[in-house]
């Protein structure tokens, strides 16, 4: 339903974009199911699962970023060593670690389906908060009523 609502105003069909979203959804489902299965069968703690995930994915990510040229681009970034950028990067890493830890923890304690629902609720709240704080699209009751009418 969410994908339908998000694409309801999409007037230009882009098969590549839809294919990428479809593959991302499949990969997310496999990833969450794998976390749930490995977490329950291995006996690893949440932090242990994250550590193993980083050890396995780190070299692949490093190789991929070096092939694409992203690693060189990062090293040539002019503000790489500025204190403001490093503080923002540190806070971003702490937030990413916290979210990833919560995802692993929730998935190992509950199920992949529970994590998917929680993730969608988190996204809904994040989008709503961003809409309120940063000014979203102009609200038009006519557009909303069109979306709510059955086809």
TIBAGU-804360 format. One record per residue (C-alpha): x, y, z; residue number from 1; residue in one letter. Coordinates in steps of 0.2 Angstrom, whole numbers, plus 2048, in hexadecimal, padded with zeros to 3 digits. Example, Ala and Ser with C-alpha at 12.3 -4.5 7.8 and 13.67 -1.06 7.14 Angstrom:
<pts>
+------+-------+-----+-----+------+
: east : north :  up :  nr : rest :
+------+-------+-----+-----+------+
:  83E :   7EA : 827 :   1 :    A :
:  844 :   7FB : 824 :   2 :    S :
+------+-------+-----+-----+------+
</pts>
This chain:
<pts>
+------+-------+-----+-----+------+
: east : north :  up :  nr : rest :
+------+-------+-----+-----+------+
:  800 :   800 : 800 :   1 :    X :
:  80E :   80C : 804 :   2 :    X :
:  817 :   809 : 7F3 :   3 :    X :
:  806 :   80C : 7EB :   4 :    X :
:  804 :   81D : 7F4 :   5 :    X :
:  815 :   822 : 7F1 :   6 :    X :
:  814 :   81E : 7DE :   7 :    X :
:  803 :   825 : 7DC :   8 :    X :
:  809 :   836 : 7D6 :   9 :    X :
:  817 :   82F : 7CB :  10 :    X :
:  812 :   834 : 7BA :  11 :    X :
:  822 :   82D : 7B2 :  12 :    X :
:  825 :   81B : 7B2 :  13 :    X :
:  837 :   816 : 7B5 :  14 :    X :
:  839 :   803 : 7B4 :  15 :    X :
:  84B :   805 : 7BA :  16 :    X :
:  846 :   80E : 7CA :  17 :    X :
:  838 :   802 : 7CE :  18 :    X :
:  844 :   7F3 : 7CB :  19 :    X :
:  851 :   7FA : 7D7 :  20 :    X :
:  843 :   7FD : 7E4 :  21 :    X :
:  83D :   7EB : 7E2 :  22 :    X :
:  84F :   7E4 : 7E3 :  23 :    X :
:  852 :   7EE : 7F3 :  24 :    X :
:  842 :   7E8 : 7FB :  25 :    X :
:  847 :   7D6 : 7F7 :  26 :    X :
:  858 :   7D8 : 7FE :  27 :    X :
:  851 :   7E0 : 80E :  28 :    X :
:  846 :   7D2 : 810 :  29 :    X :
:  854 :   7C5 : 80E :  30 :    X :
:  85F :   7D0 : 81A :  31 :    X :
:  852 :   7D0 : 828 :  32 :    X :
:  84E :   7BE : 826 :  33 :    X :
:  861 :   7BA : 827 :  34 :    X :
:  863 :   7C4 : 836 :  35 :    X :
:  855 :   7BC : 83F :  36 :    X :
:  85B :   7AA : 83A :  37 :    X :
:  86D :   7AD : 83E :  38 :    X :
:  869 :   7B6 : 84E :  39 :    X :
:  85F :   7A8 : 855 :  40 :    X :
:  86A :   799 : 84F :  41 :    X :
:  87B :   7A0 : 852 :  42 :    X :
:  879 :   7A6 : 864 :  43 :    X :
:  882 :   7B7 : 860 :  44 :    X :
:  87D :   7C6 : 869 :  45 :    X :
:  876 :   7D5 : 85F :  46 :    X :
:  887 :   7DD : 860 :  47 :    X :
:  88F :   7CD : 85A :  48 :    X :
:  884 :   7CC : 84B :  49 :    X :
:  888 :   7DE : 847 :  50 :    X :
:  89B :   7DB : 848 :  51 :    X :
:  899 :   7CC : 83D :  52 :    X :
:  88F :   7D6 : 830 :  53 :    X :
:  89C :   7E3 : 830 :  54 :    X :
:  8AB :   7D7 : 82E :  55 :    X :
:  8A2 :   7CE : 81F :  56 :    X :
:  89B :   7DE : 817 :  57 :    X :
:  8AA :   7EA : 81A :  58 :    X :
:  8B6 :   7E3 : 80D :  59 :    X :
:  8A9 :   7E2 : 800 :  60 :    X :
:  8A3 :   7F4 : 803 :  61 :    X :
:  8B5 :   7FA : 803 :  62 :    X :
:  8B9 :   7F1 : 7F2 :  63 :    X :
:  8A8 :   7F8 : 7EB :  64 :    X :
:  8AC :   80A : 7F0 :  65 :    X :
:  8BE :   809 : 7E9 :  66 :    X :
:  8B8 :   802 : 7D9 :  67 :    X :
:  8AA :   80F : 7D7 :  68 :    X :
:  8B6 :   81D : 7DC :  69 :    X :
:  8AD :   822 : 7EB :  70 :    X :
:  8BC :   81F : 7F6 :  71 :    X :
:  8C6 :   82B : 7EC :  72 :    X :
:  8B8 :   838 : 7EC :  73 :    X :
:  8B7 :   837 : 7FF :  74 :    X :
:  8CA :   839 : 801 :  75 :    X :
:  8C9 :   848 : 7F6 :  76 :    X :
:  8BB :   850 : 800 :  77 :    X :
:  8C1 :   862 : 805 :  78 :    X :
:  8B9 :   862 : 816 :  79 :    X :
:  8BD :   851 : 81B :  80 :    X :
:  8C8 :   856 : 829 :  81 :    X :
:  8BE :   865 : 82F :  82 :    X :
:  8B8 :   863 : 841 :  83 :    X :
:  8A6 :   867 : 83C :  84 :    X :
:  8A5 :   85A : 82F :  85 :    X :
:  8AD :   84D : 83A :  86 :    X :
:  8A1 :   851 : 848 :  87 :    X :
:  892 :   84F : 83C :  88 :    X :
:  89A :   83F : 836 :  89 :    X :
:  89C :   838 : 847 :  90 :    X :
:  88A :   83C : 84C :  91 :    X :
:  884 :   834 : 83C :  92 :    X :
:  88E :   824 : 83F :  93 :    X :
:  888 :   823 : 851 :  94 :    X :
:  876 :   825 : 84B :  95 :    X :
:  879 :   818 : 83D :  96 :    X :
:  880 :   80C : 84A :  97 :    X :
:  871 :   80F : 856 :  98 :    X :
:  864 :   80C : 848 :  99 :    X :
:  86E :   7FC : 842 : 100 :    X :
:  86F :   7F5 : 854 : 101 :    X :
:  85C :   7F8 : 857 : 102 :    X :
:  858 :   7EF : 846 : 103 :    X :
:  863 :   7E0 : 84B : 104 :    X :
:  85D :   7E0 : 85C : 105 :    X :
:  84A :   7E1 : 857 : 106 :    X :
:  84D :   7D4 : 849 : 107 :    X :
:  855 :   7C7 : 855 : 108 :    X :
:  848 :   7C9 : 863 : 109 :    X :
:  839 :   7C9 : 858 : 110 :    X :
:  838 :   7C5 : 845 : 111 :    X :
:  83C :   7CD : 835 : 112 :    X :
:  82A :   7D1 : 832 : 113 :    X :
:  829 :   7DB : 842 : 114 :    X :
:  839 :   7E4 : 83D : 115 :    X :
:  832 :   7E8 : 82C : 116 :    X :
:  822 :   7F0 : 835 : 117 :    X :
:  82C :   7F9 : 841 : 118 :    X :
:  838 :   800 : 833 : 119 :    X :
:  829 :   806 : 82A : 120 :    X :
:  821 :   80E : 839 : 121 :    X :
:  832 :   817 : 83D : 122 :    X :
:  833 :   81D : 82A : 123 :    X :
:  821 :   824 : 82C : 124 :    X :
:  826 :   82D : 83C : 125 :    X :
:  836 :   833 : 834 : 126 :    X :
:  82E :   83A : 825 : 127 :    X :
:  820 :   842 : 82F : 128 :    X :
:  82C :   84A : 83A : 129 :    X :
:  836 :   850 : 82B : 130 :    X :
:  827 :   856 : 823 : 131 :    X :
:  822 :   861 : 832 : 132 :    X :
:  834 :   867 : 836 : 133 :    X :
:  839 :   86B : 824 : 134 :    X :
:  829 :   870 : 81C : 135 :    X :
:  822 :   862 : 811 : 136 :    X :
:  818 :   863 : 801 : 137 :    X :
:  809 :   86F : 801 : 138 :    X :
:  7FA :   866 : 808 : 139 :    X :
:  7EC :   865 : 7FB : 140 :    X :
:  7DB :   85D : 802 : 141 :    X :
:  7D6 :   85A : 7F0 : 142 :    X :
:  7E5 :   84F : 7EC : 143 :    X :
:  7E3 :   846 : 7FC : 144 :    X :
:  7D1 :   842 : 7F9 : 145 :    X :
:  7D5 :   83C : 7E7 : 146 :    X :
:  7E2 :   830 : 7EF : 147 :    X :
:  7D5 :   829 : 7FC : 148 :    X :
:  7C7 :   826 : 7EF : 149 :    X :
:  7C6 :   814 : 7E9 : 150 :    X :
:  7CB :   811 : 7D7 : 151 :    X :
+------+-------+-----+-----+------+
</pts>
